[in-house]
Amino acid sequence: MTPFLPGDWLPMIFAGLMAVAILAYVVLDGFDLGVGILLETVAEEHERDRMIAAIGPFWDANETWLVLGVGLLLVAFPVAHGVILTALYMPVAIMLVALTLRGVAFEFRAKARDAAHKRRWDRWFFAGSLISALAQGWMLGRYVLGFAEGWAALGFAVMAAIGLAIAYAFIGACWLIWRTEGALQAHAIAWARHALWPVALGILLVSAVTPLVSARIAARWFDWPGIVMLAPLPILTALLVFGLARLLARMPLAEDAWHDIPFWGGTGLFVLFFAGLASSFFPYVVPERLTIWESASAPESLSIILAGAIFVLPVIVLYTVFAWRVFGGKARDLTYY
């Protein structure tokens, strides 16, 4: 049977869909993981309650993007899925346990019978959020270096783990600037100010190391005409960092003006960083080992899977947008009663 799209284009389409799903997960679940990481930085119970309320309507739906991204990797690029999951089996298992712990803590917290029990579940929610972020950062560090072995590679993975956790805390703080007010918003502004420069340093370090991984990546970034085509990415990133720094230094503004801009600026940093990684590694889905064409399923299978993806993706987008519209504005008390 002849596929309805050329075989060479189908793997590229699925690579694009998978990239969108992963980026959406990193941004959307990133902010609620970040709020969980920041949960232990406040002493007042009512502030922790408001932080949980700020992510309550969104956090579980955000994880749908992770399921979609991993699912697309499995069905569209099964060979790459086997290589990546084999190399990252332990951190993936740890991440899944931590996400499960986080979900359990959220639900049990809402039903806690007294302040002591609620505080206990707050700590477990923090632990699940932090461990999930660290595991994802470790996987990023291992992936960027092509799953290389040795102390240097492990050290880079540790750096990436800490860096991604800080990045999640930053975008979580930006979310709280948008969704909260008063003293808690002031705390969030301070958190965002402190986290911005470590995030910028992490982006710089990963960007500096990536061209060292292979001569091909270095040539793409520094040879003609690649240096001209890709130059906007670091330039825009630098401008965005300095713009966010200036805005955060002036906040809070009168009448809570521009309270959503830090979140969208943080989202822009994630998008630019992701675009830089994608530009470096394309067309490889496993760095320097497997291209998207070498690891893709048969065109006939991809054609069928694409039909399902075309149905599922808009549904996820629509209920995400719907949730944001229904639960927009400042966070209020979250209750199941």
N, C-alpha and C positions, 0 to 999 in steps of 0.2 A: 504494500500500500504506500502510495506517495504522500509524504507529509504536506500539509497545506502551507507550510513555510519552509524556505530553503534550510537544509540541514545545518549549514554553517551559521545561520542566524539564530536558530533555536537555542543553542547553548549561551549565546550572548544575551538573549532575552531573559533566560533564567538566571544568568549571572547578575543582570540588572535587578530583577525581582528580589533575588536573595540579598543583594546589597541594600536595597530599599528597606527590606524587612529588618536586617541587622542594624542599620542606622536608626530606624524608627525605634527599635528596642533600646538601643543605647541611650537615646535622648529621653524617651518616655519612661522606661523603667529606671533610667539613670537618675531622674530627678526624685523619684520616690525612694530609691535606694539611698540617695544622698540625704533625704530627710530622715530616713532611719538611722544613718550614720551620725547625724547631728543630734539625734534624740537625747543622747546622754550628756549633751553640753548644757542643758537647761535644768534647773533645780525645781522649778515650780510645776506642780502637776497640771495645772490648768493650761500652761504653755505646751506641755507635751500632748495634752488632749487636743489642743488646737492644731499642732503639727500633724498628728494622726488624722484629724478631720480634713486637713488640706490635701491629703493623698487618698483618703478613704474611698471616694467614688471612682478612682482611676487605677490603683495599683495592680489589681488582679487582671483587668483588661489589658494593661500595658504588657504583661507577660505573654499575651497572645502572639506578639510579634516575634518573640524568641522561638515559640513553637513553629511559627510559619517559616522563619529563617532556617532552622535546623531541619524542618521537614522538606524544604526545597533542596537543601544540600543532600539529603538522603535520597530523594527520588530522582533528582536531576543530575547529580554528580556522585553516584554511589561509590566510585573508586576513591575519589577525594574524601568522601565521608569516612570510608574505612581507614584511610591514612591519618586523617586529622583526629578522629576519635580514638584511634589506637595510641597516638602520641599524647593525647590530652585526656586519657580515660580518668585518671585520678582527680584532676581539678574539675572536670565536668561532674563527676560523682559528688565531690564536695560542694560544688555550686548548687546542684539539685537538692541535696540534703539541706543546705542553708536556706534556699528559697522555700522549701517545705516548712522548715522551722519558722521562717518569717511569716508565712501564711497562717500557721497554727497560732503563733503568738498574737497576730492581729485579731483573729477571731476570739481567742480566749480572753484577750485584754478587754474586749467589748463586753464580756460577760463576767468579768472579775467581780467578786462579791465585796471586796474592800480595797483600800488604797495600797496595802502591802502586796496583795496578789497582783494588782494592776502594775505596780512597780516592778515586780518580778518579770511579768510578761513584757514590759518595756525593755528590760535588759536583753531578753531573748530576741525581741524584734531588732534591737540594735545589733546584736551578735549575728543574726541571720543576714541583715543588710550588709554589714561590714565584710563578713566572710564571702558572701556572694560577689561583692565588688572586687575583693582581693583575688578571688579565683578567676574572675573574668579578666582582670589585669594580667595575671600570671599567664593565662592562655594567649592574650595579645602579645606579650613579650616573647613567648615561645614561638608563636606563629611568625612574628616579624623576622626572627633570626632563622627561619626555616627549620625549627626543631633541632637546632645545633646542640651538641653536648659540650660539657666543660663548665668550669667555674665562671668564666666570663659570661656565658649564655645564661646561666642560672642567676647571676647577679643582675643582668639586664632584665630578666623576668621578674625578679623581686622589685626592681625599680619601677617597672611597668605596673605591677600590682598596686604598689603604694600610690603611683601617679594616677591611676584610674580611680582609685577610691577617693583621692582628693578632688579629681574632676567631677565625680558624682556628688560629692559634698558641695562643690561650688554650684553646680546647676540646681541642686536641691535647695541651697540657700537662695538662689535667684527665684526659684518657684515660690518660696515662702515670702520673699519681698513682694511678689505679685499678689499672693493669696491671703496674706495676713496683714495686720495693722498693729499700731501701738508698740509696746515694748518688745513683742516677739518679732515684729518687722525690723526694729532697730537691731536686735540680735542678728537677724538674718543678713542685714546690710554689713555688719561687722564681719560675719563669717565669710561672706562673698569677697570682701576686701582682702582678707587674709589668705583666701584660697586662690585668688586670681593669679598671683605671680608664681606660685608653685605649679599651677596648671600650665602657664606659659612656658616655664622651664621644662616641664615634662614634654610638651609638644616639641620644643626645640631639641631636646635630647633624642627623642625618637626620630625626628626628622634628620638629625645629623647622623645617627647610626644606620638608618635604612639604606642610604647609598653605599655604605661600606659592606653591606651584605653581599652584593654582587656587582660586577662591572657593568652588567646590563642596566641595572637600576641607576647607577652613577651616570652612565652615558645618557639615559633618558632625561635626567634632571639637568645635566651640565653641558651636553653637546647641543649643537645647533640642529634644528630649530626648537628642540624641546625646552631649552632654557628660557626662551621667549614665551612659549605656550604655557609653561607651568609657573612662571614667575608671579602671576597674579595671586597664586595660593599663599605663599609666605608673606607677600606684601599685604594682602587683605587681612591675614591673620594678625600681623603686627598692628595694623591700624585698628582692628577690632579690639585687641587687648588694651591698647592705650585709650581708646574711646570708652571702653567699659570701666577702666581705672578712673578716668575723669568723672564719669557719671556717678559711680559708686561713691567717690569722694564728696560729691555734692548732695547725695541723698541722706535723708528723705526730703523731697521737694514739696513745695506748697501744694495743698489739696491732693497729695499723693500722686502727683503728675509723673508720668513715664514709669510707673511702678512695674509695668510688664516688660520694659525694654531690656533689663539685665537678663531675663530668661531667654528672650529671643536672641540677644547677643551671645549668650552661652551656647544656645543651639547652633548659632552660626559658627562658633569655634569648633564644635563637634563635627559639623558638616564639612568645614574646610579641612580639618585633620583627616577625616575619613576619605575625602576626595584625594588628598595627598597620598594616603596609603593605597587607594585603588589605582591611582595613576602610576605608582611605583611597581605594583605587583601584576597588573594586567599584562598579558592574558592568563597568568598563572593563578590557579585556585589553591594549589599547594606550592609555596614559593620555590621557584627554580626546579620543580620536579614534575608537576602535572599542570597542563593548560586546561582551560575550560572545555576544549574540544576533545582532548585525550581522556578526560574523566567523565564526559557526559554520557547519559543514557542514549539508547538508539533514537533516531529522529521520530520513529513511529510512537515510541513511548512518550517522548517529550511533547508531541502534538496533543496526545490525550491529556497529559498532565497540565498542559497549558490551558486547556478548556476549563479544568477545575480551578486553576489559579485565577483565571479571569473572573470567575464567579466569586471566589473566596475573598480576594484582595479588596474589592470594593465594599463588601460587607463589613470587613474589619475597619476600613477607613470610615464608613458611614456610622457605625456605632461608636467609634472613637470620637468623631466630630459631635455626634448627638450627646455623648456623655459630657463633653466639654461645654456644650451649650446649656444643658440642663443644670449642671453643677458649676456654672461660671460664677465669677465674683469672689468676694472674700469668703474664707472658710468660716463655717458656723459649727455649732456643736454637732457631733456625729453620734447618732444613737440608733439602736436596733429595737427600741421599745415603742 
